[in-house]
Amino acid sequence: MAYQVPRVQIVPQPDDQVSVQVDGRERLRWHASPRYPRPFFFPLVGPSGRSVTRMGHPADPTHDHHRSFWWGHQKVAGVSFWEEKPNVPGGPQIRQESWVHYQDGADEAGFVVRIGWFDAHKVRLLQQEMIAVYRPLPNDEGWLELQTTFTPALDELQLGKTNFGFLGLRVAADLSAHYGGGSLTNSEGARGESAIFAKSARWMDYSGPSAGPSGAEGVTWFDHPTNPRHSTPWHVRDDGWMSAAFCLNDGFELRKNQPLRLRYGFHIHASNAGPDRAEARATEFEAAPAWRLAPAERPWRNRLCRAIKPA
């Protein structure tokens, strides 16, 4: 049988970057260079061909740590992996230690990496494994699933109460309510920062004007029901920020013999998605089994596949 070039590909790039491409066009890029305090995704390309996320705050120069779409947490055993202090060398760092697997496909592609969270003394506090799978949808929309496992280096590790972590997303200025024409909505029918901040919801959407044919686009973030503390509370801002704030209401004790597993889904959509489309995606996401990395059947033939049932 003739070899078929996969439609969706994971293409490693120079400078510790990975490009996720559909029909040769980039839809997502992962940056893992150790010169940054933490890895991040940028761009996350919407149906218009432009990124639905941005680097940094549109008006506040103290928010350089808002690197588009990234992992972090403000209180890991008292250590902040959130803010950046460029004038303080040798601070805490989240860094990719190894790539585990890349997988192309006709319908979706994914990669697996291992990430270490190190304090200022280069002591590892956390080990993180991340699975990222991207699936193109009709009309240049996309679906991204992130599945991650956190394992403390010691038997126990305390996460403190904070709005910040584990994952943050800053939308493009055009999509924000304050700097553009966008709006925040959630699964409970609430709209805007004041109605949504610190409230629990199964999904959160940020949508606004775009240069694409539909005139609008955005991203809907889904909290999987198997996640501890589902439905998650949300840290959101009209200035273009949203985050599933895992420790917003209380701290959490990580245990080495019980790793913390989280699954999030992201629908990068045209137009204002609306609650009906979001609910349909939520139902589909809930029913989808978790991803797992199957053992190699022969050298260099590991594969990502769905578990038999949701993990």
C-alpha atoms as a printed R data frame, in Angstrom:
    type eleno elety resid chain resno       x      y      z
1   ATOM     1    CA   MET     A     1   0.000  0.000  0.000
2   ATOM     2    CA   ALA     A     2   1.384  3.409 -0.977
3   ATOM     3    CA   TYR     A     3   2.383  5.734  1.837
4   ATOM     4    CA   GLN     A     4  -0.146  8.519  2.472
5   ATOM     5    CA   VAL     A     5   1.252 11.823  3.716
6   ATOM     6    CA   PRO     A     6  -0.637 12.574  6.966
7   ATOM     7    CA   ARG     A     7  -2.945 15.575  6.803
8   ATOM     8    CA   VAL     A     8  -2.142 16.582 10.411
9   ATOM     9    CA   GLN     A     9   1.528 16.629 11.375
10  ATOM    10    CA   ILE     A    10   3.768 17.403 14.327
11  ATOM    11    CA   VAL     A    11   6.792 19.161 12.833
12  ATOM    12    CA   PRO     A    12   9.796 19.797 15.155
13  ATOM    13    CA   GLN     A    13  11.397 23.203 14.625
14  ATOM    14    CA   PRO     A    14  14.705 24.846 15.603
15  ATOM    15    CA   ASP     A    15  15.077 26.422 19.054
16  ATOM    16    CA   ASP     A    16  13.059 23.763 20.923
17  ATOM    17    CA   GLN     A    17   9.788 24.447 19.142
18  ATOM    18    CA   VAL     A    18   7.115 22.139 17.745
19  ATOM    19    CA   SER     A    19   4.678 23.187 15.008
20  ATOM    20    CA   VAL     A    20   1.277 21.510 14.655
21  ATOM    21    CA   GLN     A    21   0.290 21.734 10.997
22  ATOM    22    CA   VAL     A    22  -2.810 20.900  8.972
23  ATOM    23    CA   ASP     A    23  -2.260 20.529  5.223
24  ATOM    24    CA   GLY     A    24   1.098 22.249  5.723
25  ATOM    25    CA   ARG     A    25  -0.387 25.284  7.522
26  ATOM    26    CA   GLU     A    26   0.494 25.938 11.143
27  ATOM    27    CA   ARG     A    27  -2.402 25.881 13.610
28  ATOM    28    CA   LEU     A    28  -0.470 25.716 16.879
29  ATOM    29    CA   ARG     A    29   3.120 26.026 18.125
30  ATOM    30    CA   TRP     A    30   4.739 24.782 21.353
31  ATOM    31    CA   HIS     A    31   7.777 26.699 22.668
32  ATOM    32    CA   ALA     A    32  10.030 24.801 25.098
33  ATOM    33    CA   SER     A    33  13.326 26.690 24.978
34  ATOM    34    CA   PRO     A    34  15.071 26.824 28.399
35  ATOM    35    CA   ARG     A    35  15.686 30.548 27.862
36  ATOM    36    CA   TYR     A    36  12.060 31.098 28.907
37  ATOM    37    CA   PRO     A    37  10.897 30.574 32.526
38  ATOM    38    CA   ARG     A    38   8.247 28.121 31.291
39  ATOM    39    CA   PRO     A    39   7.024 26.486 28.070
40  ATOM    40    CA   PHE     A    40   4.003 27.945 26.275
41  ATOM    41    CA   PHE     A    41   1.803 27.716 23.182
42  ATOM    42    CA   PHE     A    42   1.829 30.520 20.598
43  ATOM    43    CA   PRO     A    43   0.178 31.034 18.214
44  ATOM    44    CA   LEU     A    44  -3.161 29.272 18.568
45  ATOM    45    CA   VAL     A    45  -4.562 29.988 15.118
46  ATOM    46    CA   GLY     A    46  -8.267 30.661 14.642
47  ATOM    47    CA   PRO     A    47 -10.442 30.264 11.531
48  ATOM    48    CA   SER     A    48  -9.444 33.769 10.382
49  ATOM    49    CA   GLY     A    49  -5.807 32.626 10.081
50  ATOM    50    CA   ARG     A    50  -4.797 34.862 13.001
51  ATOM    51    CA   SER     A    51  -3.940 33.824 16.534
52  ATOM    52    CA   VAL     A    52  -6.769 33.870 19.069
53  ATOM    53    CA   THR     A    53  -4.114 34.352 21.793
54  ATOM    54    CA   ARG     A    54  -1.448 37.012 22.309
55  ATOM    55    CA   MET     A    55   1.885 37.447 24.081
56  ATOM    56    CA   GLY     A    56   1.630 39.808 27.056
57  ATOM    57    CA   HIS     A    57  -0.996 42.241 28.287
58  ATOM    58    CA   PRO     A    58  -2.195 44.908 25.815
59  ATOM    59    CA   ALA     A    59  -1.507 47.733 28.287
60  ATOM    60    CA   ASP     A    60   0.386 46.475 31.353
61  ATOM    61    CA   PRO     A    61   4.150 45.927 30.839
62  ATOM    62    CA   THR     A    62   4.388 44.037 34.150
63  ATOM    63    CA   HIS     A    63   2.473 41.114 32.602
64  ATOM    64    CA   ASP     A    64   5.181 39.694 30.339
65  ATOM    65    CA   HIS     A    65   4.565 36.383 32.076
66  ATOM    66    CA   HIS     A    66   1.283 36.186 30.151
67  ATOM    67    CA   ARG     A    67   2.836 34.105 27.395
68  ATOM    68    CA   SER     A    68  -0.270 33.380 25.344
69  ATOM    69    CA   PHE     A    69  -1.284 29.994 26.719
70  ATOM    70    CA   TRP     A    70   0.880 28.365 29.380
71  ATOM    71    CA   TRP     A    71   1.225 26.166 32.452
72  ATOM    72    CA   GLY     A    72   2.077 27.644 35.842
73  ATOM    73    CA   HIS     A    73   1.005 27.908 39.467
74  ATOM    74    CA   GLN     A    74   1.632 30.634 42.018
75  ATOM    75    CA   LYS     A    75   1.970 28.513 45.158
76  ATOM    76    CA   VAL     A    76   3.788 25.196 44.810
77  ATOM    77    CA   ALA     A    77   5.146 24.396 48.275
78  ATOM    78    CA   GLY     A    78   5.486 28.165 48.750
79  ATOM    79    CA   VAL     A    79   7.295 28.695 45.422
80  ATOM    80    CA   SER     A    80   5.740 30.843 42.688
81  ATOM    81    CA   PHE     A    81   5.899 29.483 39.159
82  ATOM    82    CA   TRP     A    82   3.664 32.270 37.900
83  ATOM    83    CA   GLU     A    83   5.282 35.704 37.905
84  ATOM    84    CA   GLU     A    84   8.532 36.367 36.062
85  ATOM    85    CA   LYS     A    85  11.379 38.355 37.637
86  ATOM    86    CA   PRO     A    86  13.768 39.182 34.772
87  ATOM    87    CA   ASN     A    87  16.190 41.055 37.054
88  ATOM    88    CA   VAL     A    88  16.512 38.119 39.446
89  ATOM    89    CA   PRO     A    89  18.691 35.415 37.849
90  ATOM    90    CA   GLY     A    90  18.273 31.767 38.702
91  ATOM    91    CA   GLY     A    91  14.629 31.885 39.707
92  ATOM    92    CA   PRO     A    92  12.131 29.019 39.608
93  ATOM    93    CA   GLN     A    93  11.729 27.430 36.202
94  ATOM    94    CA   ILE     A    94   9.399 25.033 34.451
95  ATOM    95    CA   ARG     A    95  11.340 23.333 31.699
96  ATOM    96    CA   GLN     A    96  10.780 20.541 29.252
97  ATOM    97    CA   GLU     A    97  13.151 17.715 30.072
98  ATOM    98    CA   SER     A    98  12.339 15.366 27.225
99  ATOM    99    CA   TRP     A    99  10.001 14.708 24.343
100 ATOM   100    CA   VAL     A   100   8.392 11.301 24.628
101 ATOM   101    CA   HIS     A   101   6.385 10.873 21.445
102 ATOM   102    CA   TYR     A   102   5.252 12.624 18.257
103 ATOM   103    CA   GLN     A   103   2.373 11.217 16.199
104 ATOM   104    CA   ASP     A   104   0.930 12.356 12.864
105 ATOM   105    CA   GLY     A   105  -2.402 11.270 11.441
106 ATOM   106    CA   ALA     A   106  -5.128 11.698  8.864
107 ATOM   107    CA   ASP     A   107  -7.585 13.151 11.388
108 ATOM   108    CA   GLU     A   108  -5.482 14.349 14.322
109 ATOM   109    CA   ALA     A   109  -1.918 14.583 15.583
110 ATOM   110    CA   GLY     A   110  -0.383 14.727 19.018
111 ATOM   111    CA   PHE     A   111   2.767 14.842 21.083
112 ATOM   112    CA   VAL     A   112   3.848 13.861 24.577
113 ATOM   113    CA   VAL     A   113   6.474 15.679 26.665
114 ATOM   114    CA   ARG     A   114   7.868 15.454 30.184
115 ATOM   115    CA   ILE     A   115   8.297 18.698 32.094
116 ATOM   116    CA   GLY     A   116  10.073 19.429 35.375
117 ATOM   117    CA   TRP     A   117   9.174 22.184 37.853
118 ATOM   118    CA   PHE     A   118  12.381 23.343 39.587
119 ATOM   119    CA   ASP     A   119  12.812 25.838 42.420
120 ATOM   120    CA   ALA     A   120  15.559 28.489 42.515
121 ATOM   121    CA   HIS     A   121  18.000 25.890 43.853
122 ATOM   122    CA   LYS     A   122  17.355 23.630 40.836
123 ATOM   123    CA   VAL     A   123  15.497 21.134 42.989
124 ATOM   124    CA   ARG     A   124  12.638 19.412 41.182
125 ATOM   125    CA   LEU     A   125   9.349 19.842 43.023
126 ATOM   126    CA   LEU     A   126   7.006 18.452 40.381
127 ATOM   127    CA   GLN     A   127   7.145 16.148 37.381
128 ATOM   128    CA   GLN     A   128   4.574 16.866 34.683
129 ATOM   129    CA   GLU     A   129   3.629 14.754 31.690
130 ATOM   130    CA   MET     A   130   1.586 16.497 28.998
131 ATOM   131    CA   ILE     A   131  -0.315 14.968 26.099
132 ATOM   132    CA   ALA     A   132  -1.477 17.482 23.472
133 ATOM   133    CA   VAL     A   133  -3.718 16.327 20.616
134 ATOM   134    CA   TYR     A   134  -5.012 18.620 17.852
135 ATOM   135    CA   ARG     A   135  -7.886 17.774 15.500
136 ATOM   136    CA   PRO     A   136  -8.937 20.032 12.628
137 ATOM   137    CA   LEU     A   137 -12.653 20.691 12.232
138 ATOM   138    CA   PRO     A   138 -14.663 22.006  9.256
139 ATOM   139    CA   ASN     A   139 -14.369 25.686  8.299
140 ATOM   140    CA   ASP     A   140 -10.820 25.955  9.703
141 ATOM   141    CA   GLU     A   141 -11.997 25.420 13.252
142 ATOM   142    CA   GLY     A   142  -9.982 23.208 15.596
143 ATOM   143    CA   TRP     A   143 -10.177 21.041 18.702
144 ATOM   144    CA   LEU     A   144  -7.261 20.828 21.127
145 ATOM   145    CA   GLU     A   145  -7.171 18.431 24.044
146 ATOM   146    CA   LEU     A   146  -4.591 18.807 26.797
147 ATOM   147    CA   GLN     A   147  -4.190 15.953 29.242
148 ATOM   148    CA   THR     A   148  -1.647 16.305 32.019
149 ATOM   149    CA   THR     A   149  -0.393 14.407 35.055
150 ATOM   150    CA   PHE     A   150   1.363 16.066 38.010
151 ATOM   151    CA   THR     A   151   3.505 13.926 40.324
152 ATOM   152    CA   PRO     A   152   5.392 15.472 43.272
153 ATOM   153    CA   ALA     A   153   9.026 14.560 43.787
154 ATOM   154    CA   LEU     A   154   8.403 13.934 47.503
155 ATOM   155    CA   ASP     A   155   5.632 11.829 48.978
156 ATOM   156    CA   GLU     A   156   3.481 14.921 49.540
157 ATOM   157    CA   LEU     A   157   3.481 18.499 48.293
158 ATOM   158    CA   GLN     A   158   1.117 21.335 49.171
159 ATOM   159    CA   LEU     A   159  -0.447 23.605 46.575
160 ATOM   160    CA   GLY     A   160  -1.581 26.868 48.144
161 ATOM   161    CA   LYS     A   161  -4.865 28.707 47.687
162 ATOM   162    CA   THR     A   162  -4.522 31.073 44.709
163 ATOM   163    CA   ASN     A   163  -6.320 32.395 41.634
164 ATOM   164    CA   PHE     A   164  -3.286 31.589 39.472
165 ATOM   165    CA   GLY     A   165  -2.847 28.091 38.069
166 ATOM   166    CA   PHE     A   166  -2.536 25.584 36.572
167 ATOM   167    CA   LEU     A   167  -3.216 26.921 33.092
168 ATOM   168    CA   GLY     A   168  -3.735 30.414 31.749
169 ATOM   169    CA   LEU     A   169  -4.912 31.796 28.417
170 ATOM   170    CA   ARG     A   170  -4.725 35.399 27.206
171 ATOM   171    CA   VAL     A   171  -6.868 36.078 24.169
172 ATOM   172    CA   ALA     A   172  -5.952 38.459 21.351
173 ATOM   173    CA   ALA     A   173  -6.821 42.080 22.094
174 ATOM   174    CA   ASP     A   174  -9.586 42.104 19.470
175 ATOM   175    CA   LEU     A   175 -11.381 39.302 21.315
176 ATOM   176    CA   SER     A   176 -11.178 40.925 24.758
177 ATOM   177    CA   ALA     A   177 -14.154 42.774 26.192
178 ATOM   178    CA   HIS     A   178 -12.083 45.765 27.335
179 ATOM   179    CA   TYR     A   179  -9.708 46.334 24.409
180 ATOM   180    CA   GLY     A   180 -11.817 44.833 21.613
181 ATOM   181    CA   GLY     A   181 -15.400 43.891 20.935
182 ATOM   182    CA   GLY     A   182 -15.425 40.521 22.682
183 ATOM   183    CA   SER     A   183 -17.390 38.960 25.512
184 ATOM   184    CA   LEU     A   184 -17.084 36.267 28.160
185 ATOM   185    CA   THR     A   185 -19.877 33.717 28.620
186 ATOM   186    CA   ASN     A   186 -20.113 30.466 30.571
187 ATOM   187    CA   SER     A   187 -22.112 27.260 30.769
188 ATOM   188    CA   GLU     A   188 -24.398 28.731 33.434
189 ATOM   189    CA   GLY     A   189 -25.617 31.538 31.170
190 ATOM   190    CA   ALA     A   190 -23.607 34.282 32.888
191 ATOM   191    CA   ARG     A   191 -21.877 37.004 30.873
192 ATOM   192    CA   GLY     A   192 -18.960 39.303 31.711
193 ATOM   193    CA   GLU     A   193 -16.266 39.397 34.376
194 ATOM   194    CA   SER     A   194 -18.410 40.604 37.269
195 ATOM   195    CA   ALA     A   195 -20.949 37.802 36.817
196 ATOM   196    CA   ILE     A   196 -18.424 35.037 36.118
197 ATOM   197    CA   PHE     A   197 -15.334 35.723 38.263
198 ATOM   198    CA   ALA     A   198 -14.740 32.931 40.845
199 ATOM   199    CA   LYS     A   199 -17.917 31.115 39.812
200 ATOM   200    CA   SER     A   200 -17.922 27.428 38.882
201 ATOM   201    CA   ALA     A   201 -18.782 26.395 35.324
202 ATOM   202    CA   ARG     A   202 -18.369 23.411 33.024
203 ATOM   203    CA   TRP     A   203 -17.092 25.588 30.177
204 ATOM   204    CA   MET     A   204 -16.014 29.149 29.474
205 ATOM   205    CA   ASP     A   205 -16.059 31.007 26.160
206 ATOM   206    CA   TYR     A   206 -14.245 34.133 25.004
207 ATOM   207    CA   SER     A   207 -15.409 35.360 21.579
208 ATOM   208    CA   GLY     A   208 -15.046 38.579 19.626
209 ATOM   209    CA   PRO     A   209 -14.634 40.216 16.216
210 ATOM   210    CA   SER     A   210 -12.312 38.693 13.621
211 ATOM   211    CA   ALA     A   211 -11.142 39.360 10.087
212 ATOM   212    CA   GLY     A   212 -12.501 35.988  8.928
213 ATOM   213    CA   PRO     A   213 -15.593 35.361  6.787
214 ATOM   214    CA   SER     A   214 -17.874 34.873  9.809
215 ATOM   215    CA   GLY     A   215 -16.814 38.207 11.321
216 ATOM   216    CA   ALA     A   216 -16.153 36.622 14.724
217 ATOM   217    CA   GLU     A   217 -14.184 33.839 16.352
218 ATOM   218    CA   GLY     A   218 -13.123 32.674 19.754
219 ATOM   219    CA   VAL     A   219 -12.152 29.805 22.025
220 ATOM   220    CA   THR     A   220 -14.316 27.721 24.356
221 ATOM   221    CA   TRP     A   221 -12.517 26.019 27.246
222 ATOM   222    CA   PHE     A   222 -14.022 22.813 28.691
223 ATOM   223    CA   ASP     A   223 -13.370 21.303 32.119
224 ATOM   224    CA   HIS     A   224 -13.658 17.507 31.915
225 ATOM   225    CA   PRO     A   225 -16.003 15.952 34.512
226 ATOM   226    CA   THR     A   226 -13.300 13.496 35.651
227 ATOM   227    CA   ASN     A   227 -11.162 16.407 36.885
228 ATOM   228    CA   PRO     A   228 -11.030 16.850 40.654
229 ATOM   229    CA   ARG     A   229 -13.119 19.865 41.708
230 ATOM   230    CA   HIS     A   230 -15.276 19.763 38.580
231 ATOM   231    CA   SER     A   231 -16.975 22.084 37.799
232 ATOM   232    CA   THR     A   232 -13.959 24.306 38.189
233 ATOM   233    CA   PRO     A   233 -14.064 27.909 39.434
234 ATOM   234    CA   TRP     A   234 -12.790 30.433 36.884
235 ATOM   235    CA   HIS     A   235 -10.441 33.387 37.053
236 ATOM   236    CA   VAL     A   236 -11.545 35.691 34.218
237 ATOM   237    CA   ARG     A   237 -11.006 39.312 33.226
238 ATOM   238    CA   ASP     A   238 -12.664 41.589 30.700
239 ATOM   239    CA   ASP     A   239  -9.143 42.605 29.609
240 ATOM   240    CA   GLY     A   240  -8.764 39.262 27.806
241 ATOM   241    CA   TRP     A   241  -7.806 36.687 30.407
242 ATOM   242    CA   MET     A   242  -9.314 33.349 31.435
243 ATOM   243    CA   SER     A   243  -8.096 30.456 33.533
244 ATOM   244    CA   ALA     A   244  -9.516 27.316 35.105
245 ATOM   245    CA   ALA     A   245  -8.385 28.231 38.624
246 ATOM   246    CA   PHE     A   246  -7.878 24.852 40.291
247 ATOM   247    CA   CYS     A   247  -6.892 26.296 43.693
248 ATOM   248    CA   LEU     A   248  -9.073 29.420 43.689
249 ATOM   249    CA   ASN     A   249 -11.176 28.339 46.679
250 ATOM   250    CA   ASP     A   250  -8.751 26.108 48.540
251 ATOM   251    CA   GLY     A   251  -5.304 24.552 48.505
252 ATOM   252    CA   PHE     A   252  -4.647 20.967 47.423
253 ATOM   253    CA   GLU     A   253  -2.315 18.275 48.691
254 ATOM   254    CA   LEU     A   254  -0.492 16.399 45.948
255 ATOM   255    CA   ARG     A   255   0.508 12.820 46.753
256 ATOM   256    CA   LYS     A   256   3.144 10.828 44.923
257 ATOM   257    CA   ASN     A   257   1.049  7.670 45.042
258 ATOM   258    CA   GLN     A   258  -1.996  9.552 43.690
259 ATOM   259    CA   PRO     A   259  -0.860 11.788 40.800
260 ATOM   260    CA   LEU     A   260  -3.152 14.654 39.850
261 ATOM   261    CA   ARG     A   261  -4.643 14.163 36.390
262 ATOM   262    CA   LEU     A   262  -6.383 16.966 34.513
263 ATOM   263    CA   ARG     A   263  -8.090 17.043 31.106
264 ATOM   264    CA   TYR     A   264  -9.084 20.223 29.289
265 ATOM   265    CA   GLY     A   265 -10.610 20.668 25.857
266 ATOM   266    CA   PHE     A   266 -10.514 23.764 23.652
267 ATOM   267    CA   HIS     A   267 -12.775 24.513 20.703
268 ATOM   268    CA   ILE     A   268 -11.196 27.172 18.480
269 ATOM   269    CA   HIS     A   269 -14.272 28.292 16.624
270 ATOM   270    CA   ALA     A   270 -15.667 30.691 14.037
271 ATOM   271    CA   SER     A   271 -18.485 33.111 14.940
272 ATOM   272    CA   ASN     A   272 -19.809 33.332 18.477
273 ATOM   273    CA   ALA     A   273 -20.132 29.634 19.277
274 ATOM   274    CA   GLY     A   274 -23.292 29.952 21.345
275 ATOM   275    CA   PRO     A   275 -24.482 27.676 24.149
276 ATOM   276    CA   ASP     A   276 -25.953 24.982 21.883
277 ATOM   277    CA   ARG     A   277 -22.655 24.350 20.083
278 ATOM   278    CA   ALA     A   278 -20.720 24.501 23.348
279 ATOM   279    CA   GLU     A   279 -23.053 22.001 25.020
280 ATOM   280    CA   ALA     A   280 -22.695 19.624 22.069
281 ATOM   281    CA   ARG     A   281 -18.901 19.825 22.354
282 ATOM   282    CA   ALA     A   282 -19.107 19.328 26.123
283 ATOM   283    CA   THR     A   283 -21.149 16.154 25.662
284 ATOM   284    CA   GLU     A   284 -18.700 14.837 23.064
285 ATOM   285    CA   PHE     A   285 -15.710 15.625 25.297
286 ATOM   286    CA   GLU     A   286 -17.308 13.982 28.325
287 ATOM   287    CA   ALA     A   287 -17.907 10.764 26.385
288 ATOM   288    CA   ALA     A   288 -14.424 10.593 24.830
289 ATOM   289    CA   PRO     A   289 -11.998  8.210 26.573
290 ATOM   290    CA   ALA     A   290  -8.745  9.667 27.847
291 ATOM   291    CA   TRP     A   291  -5.581  9.441 25.769
292 ATOM   292    CA   ARG     A   292  -2.821  7.058 26.746
293 ATOM   293    CA   LEU     A   293   0.572  6.185 25.329
294 ATOM   294    CA   ALA     A   294   0.548  2.511 24.356
295 ATOM   295    CA   PRO     A   295   3.797  0.539 24.685
296 ATOM   296    CA   ALA     A   296   5.895  0.144 21.563
297 ATOM   297    CA   GLU     A   297   4.999 -2.849 19.426
298 ATOM   298    CA   ARG     A   298   8.396 -2.591 17.752
299 ATOM   299    CA   PRO     A   299  11.239 -0.026 18.111
300 ATOM   300    CA   TRP     A   300  10.113  3.607 17.581
301 ATOM   301    CA   ARG     A   301   6.489  2.653 17.098
302 ATOM   302    CA   ASN     A   302   4.853  3.921 20.281
303 ATOM   303    CA   ARG     A   303   1.376  5.233 19.629
304 ATOM   304    CA   LEU     A   304  -1.222  7.493 21.183
305 ATOM   305    CA   CYS     A   305  -4.613  5.854 21.468
306 ATOM   306    CA   ARG     A   306  -7.815  6.245 23.412
307 ATOM   307    CA   ALA     A   307  -8.238  4.311 26.619
308 ATOM   308    CA   ILE     A   308 -11.018  1.709 26.646
309 ATOM   309    CA   LYS     A   309 -13.030  3.938 28.953
310 ATOM   310    CA   PRO     A   310 -12.537  7.462 30.333
311 ATOM   311    CA   ALA     A   311  -9.695  7.581 32.824
